[in-house]
Amino acid sequence: MPRRIDPSTDRAAAAVLLGCTPNQVGYCARCQGLTRRYGPTAQVVCAACRAAEAAPSADGSSS
């Protein structure tokens, strides 16, 4: 499961983890962690939040 990138992480370091440039790094709309927020392959929601949304809940339902 993808991990949230803490917002206190240096943008250059986050960019390396995300595979983008530092000016493409921004805040996740849900958890405020860092994500590739700008550019051609931008994601408004980070990978950790997308994975949590897609994972089945404890009661077996998808939401």
Secondary structure, DSSP 8 states (H G I E B T S, - for coil): ----B-TTS-HHHHHHHHTS-GGGEEE-TTT--EEE-SSTT--SS-HHHHHHHHS--TTS---
